[in-house]
Amino acid sequence: MKNLTKLVREEAIRQGFSLVGVVLPDSPKSFPVYKSWVDANYHGEMAYLATERALGRRRTPKLILPDCQSILVLGIHYSPPVNKKESEFGQIAAYASNLDYHEVLKPKLQAIVKFLEKETGKSLPNRWYTDTGPILERDLAQRAGLGWIGKNSMLIHPKVGSYFILAEIFLGIQLEPISSVIIDHCGTCNRCVQACPTDCILPDRTLDASRCLSYLTIEKKGAIPPDLRSSVGNWIFGCDICQQVCPWNRFAPVDVDPSFSRPFESEQFVLETEFSLSPQEFNKKFKGSPIKRSKRRGYLRNVAVAIGNSKEADSIPALAKVLQEEEEPLIRQHATWALGQIGNQEALDLLQNAAKRELNEKVLEEIRDVLNNSFIK
């Protein structure tokens, strides 16, 4: 199957993938580390990572596709971040400024399968994933020679950095393995560890996802813990800090697959404007975007925290409107915190009045906490 492997690699490159490898569906040696990570509850509220079904498939990839003989592992680049640090703008992770990568990669992966079926003249058992299945993606990619897993848990390639999306195709056909071990080049560098605002990268390379800004602004469905809100800064969806400081990303390519067009620029994330999005406006603006994953309630929660961190008194009218008119308690709760961060007399008077009409206990508790610990700023 050596010739077929060469052909499928060429097809993957035609589809826009710049990193290509093939591995056998063996049990990953890193599974015990993953299991210990789950047992320590570093996965936070992402319960789907810890189910018996998910654990079993991560331990034994062939449970996903019993006929699997090879796994094609792929990487495709997206543009490095171009972020605004001004307080009136919200920042989003670089990948989220593009179209949803799940939708972008779906036809590409399907095209590769169809190519293989045409070359072999038969239907092939297959399953494909891109950040969607119960597999240890970065373990597979490391084994396939696509990079090493850095201290920030990102997969890093020495020539192109870490701004790429991974995808895998489980195939019921034997391909010649394509892999070359890339040794760990992190060395004594600790820039990502030192730069993380929530200290979620532990000294032993463990990532405490429950403290990671990407988790807090995307995966966490409830309130962001009060002690971590100031660390969120103006990130309103995801975070790139541990990649931005990584010296290997000075090699990150700027020219990427045109499928990853940028529908959003940073000017489109003016915090006060975002905070006024109705459910209909949110759905329209983020149609086809990864940002829809956080849902409006999570997204505006994040925006409220970013407004609070800006401490801009000009934002008080927008926050007051939310306290009066917003139906979602989670958003009102974080708007309360934002007013407390601004902390002037106008903000505190608004909270005093809000306490008289608020019926949700969590929002009331937030109001009381702000008022009991406030001093006029």
N, C-alpha and C positions, 0 to 999 in steps of 0.2 A: 504493500500500500504506500510505498515511498513516493511514487509519482503522484498518487491521489493527495497525499499530504501536501506536496509542493503546490498542487493545483488549488487546493482549498485555502492555502495560505495566500496565494495570489488573489483569489476571489475575495477573501476577507480584506485585503489591502484595497481592492477596488471599491469595496463597500465603505471605505473610510477608516478602517481600523489600522492603527500604526503599530500596535503591539499584538503579536500572535504567538501562541504556544499550544502544545498538545500534551496532556498528561493522562496517565491511567487512572481509573476510578478507585484508587486505593483509599483506605481509611487514613485520614490526615493525622500526622504525628502530633499536631498541635491540639487535638481535641481535648485531652485532659486539661490543658491550660484554659480552654474555653469553658469547660465544665466547672472548673474552679472559679472562673470569673462569674458565671451564673450563680453558683452557690453562694458567692459573696454579695450577691444582689447589686452588682455594679451595673446591671442592665436597667435599673430603675423600674419604671412602670411598663416596660416593653415585655409584657408577659408572654407574648408569642415567641420570644426567643428561648423560653425555658420549658415549653411543653414537651412531653415525652416524644411526641411525633417529630418535633423539630430537632430535638437532641439526637434521636435515633438516626435521622437522615444526615445530620451533620457528621455523625460518627461513621455511618456507612452509606456513602453516596449511591451505591447501587440500589438502595431501597427506593430512590427516586425513580430510577429507570433500570429495572432488573436486567434488561438486555444491553445495558451500557458497556461499551468496550473502550471508549475514548472520550475525553472531555476536551473540547476546543475552548481555550481561554483567550479572551480578546480585551484589548484596551483601546479607547478612543479619546482623543484630547478635546478639552473645551478651553475657552479663553481664560487666561489668568484674570484676577479681579481688577476692576477699575473702580475703586470705592471713594466716596465722598466722606470726609471726616467732620464736615461742618455739622453743628448740632441740629440744624433744621432738617437734615436729611437722614433717612434710615439706610442702613447697610444690609445687603443680602449676600449670601454665599454666591460665589461666581457662577457655579453651575446653575443656580436658580434664576439667573438673568437670561438664560436661554429657554427654549421650549423644553417641555418635560422629556427628559432623556429616555424614559420608558417608551414613550410614543415614537421618539426619533429612532431608537435602536430596533424596535419591533420589526419593521419591514426589512432592515438590514440582516437581522438574524434569520428571518424567514427566507430571505433570498439565498443565504449561504446553504441552508438545508435543501432548498430546491435545486441549487447547483449540484450538491452532492448526489441527490437522487437522480438527477439527469445524467451525471457522470457514471453512476453505478447501474443505472437502469432499473432501479427498484425503490420501493418505499422504505424509508429508514426509520426505525424507532428513534425518537428524539424528544428532548425537553430543553428549553432554553430559558435563561434567567438573566436579568440585569438588576441586581439588588432587590430581588423579589422572592427568592426561594430559600429553603432551609439548607444552605451550604456555607462552608467557610471560604468565601470568595477570595480573600487575600491570601489564604494558605494555598489555594489552587494556583493563584497567579504567581506567588513566590516560587512554587514548585515548577511552574511553566517558564520561569526565567524572565518574568515581566518586571522584576524589581525585588527589593527587600522591604520588609515591614519595619518602618522607622519607629523611633521612640514615641512619635505622635500617633502611632497605629495606622498611618497612611502607607500605601504602597509607593515606594520611591524608585524611579528608574534613573540611573546615573547620567543619562544623556538628555532626559526630558522632564525630570522632576516628578510631581505627583498630581498635576491637574489633569486627570483622566478618569473616565468611567469604565468600570469593568463589566464584562458580560461573559456568559458561558453557554456552550451548547453541549448537552449530553447526547452522545451518538451511539447507536447500535451498530457500529462498524469499527473495525480496527484501523487506526491511523498510526503512522510512525511518530513516536513522541518527539516533540520539538521543545527542548528545554535546555537551558544553560544556567547553572546556579550563579546568581549575582550576590556576592558577599555583602554583608552589612557594612555600609560606609558612614554610619552616624558617628562612630568614634567617640570622642569626648565632648562633642557638641551637645549642648543642652538648651539651645535657643527656644525650641518649642515648649520645653518644660517650664522655662523661666517666663515665657511670654503669655502662657495661658492665664487668663484673668480669674478663673475659678479654681486653679490648681488641680484640674482633673487628670493631668498626666502624672502618674505616680513615679517615684524613682526607679521602680523595677519594670517600667514600661507598661504597667497596667493602666488602662483607661477607665476611670470612674465615669461611665456614661451619664450617671444620674446628675453630674455636675457640669457636663459639657454644654456649651451654649447651643450647639446644634440640637442636642436632645431637648434642652429647656424651651427652645423657641419653635420646635417642630413636633417632637414626639410626645412631650409632656402635655397632657390634656387639661390639667387643672391649674391651680395657682402656681406661679413661680415662687419658690421659697424666698421670703423677705431678705435673708442674708445673702442671697445671690443676685438680687435685682440690680444693685449698683454695678455689678460686674458685667452685666449684659451690655452696658454702654448704649450705643445706638444700633445694635444688631437687631433686626426685626424678623429675619428668617435665616437660620443657619449661622455659620461663622467660618472664616478662613484664616484666622490668626496663626494657627500652628503651621499652616502651609506658607503664609506670607513671609514668615521669618526663616523658613527653611532655606539654607544656602543652595541646595540642589535645585530649587525652583528658579534660580537665575537662568537656567537652561530651558525653562518652559517655553514651548513654541507659541508664537502669537498667531500664526496662520493655522486655522483648524478646519475641520470638516464643515462645509457651508450649511449642513443640516442644523448645526448648532448656531443658528443666527440669534442675535441678541434682540429680543423684543422689548427689553427694558433697559433704560439708562438710569443712573442714580438720581437724575433730576425728577424722575417719575415717582420718587419715594419721599416727597415732602411730608413730614410727619403729621402736621395738622390736616393736610389734605387726605392722607390715608385714614386718619382717625374718623373722618366723616363718611366713609364708604358705607352705603347701605348694602344689605344682602345681595340685591340685584346688581349693584355696581361692582361689588367684590367679585361675583361670579363672572361678570362680563370682562372685567379687567384681567383676571387671572385664568381665563379659559385657556387650556393647553399649557399652563404653567405649573411647575412643581409647587408653587406657593399655595395652591389650592389644598395641599395636603394638611396644612395647619388649620384649615377652615377659618371662617371669618372671626369666630370667637377667639381662637388662638392667636390669629394674626393681629387683631386689634388689642388683645392683651399685651402682645409684644410691643406694639406701637405706643401704648400707654406707658410702659416701662421706659422706653426710649425717650418719650417726652419728659418723664420724671427725671431722667438722668441729665437731660439738657438744662433743667431748672429755669426754663424760659418763662417769665411771667406773661408774655404775650400769648402763651398757650392756654391760659386760664379759661377764656370763653369756650374753647373747644371742649375742655374737660368738664366745665359746668354743664354744657349741653348734654354730654354723655350721662352725667349723673341724673339729669332730669328726664331724658328721653330714651336712653338705651335699655332694651328689654333684657339683655344678657347680663346676669349678675357678675360673671367672671370679668367682663370688661369694666363694669362699674367699680368692682373691687380694685382693679389695678389703676383706674383713673383716680380713685381715692388716694392711693399710694403716691401717684404722680403729683397730686395737689400738695400732699405732705412734703414732698421733696422741694417744691417751690417755696412753700412754707411762709408766705407773707400773710398779712392780715386778711386780704381779699380771699385767698385760698382757704384759710381756716374758717372764715365766716361762711363760705359756701358749704364746707363740711358740717358745720354746726346746723345749718338749715337742712342739709341732706339727711342728717340723722333723724330729723323729726318725721320724715316721710318714708324712709327706707324700711323695707319689710324683710329683706334677705339677711339672715343672721351672719353669713360670712362677710357681707359688705359692711354691715353694722359693726362687726368686730374690727374690721380694718379701719373704719372711721374712728372708733373709740381709741384704737391703738395710736393712730396719728395724733388725735387731739390730746391724749394723755402724755404723749412724749414730744409735744411740739414746743418750739420757742419761736418767736417772731423773727423772720429773717429779713 
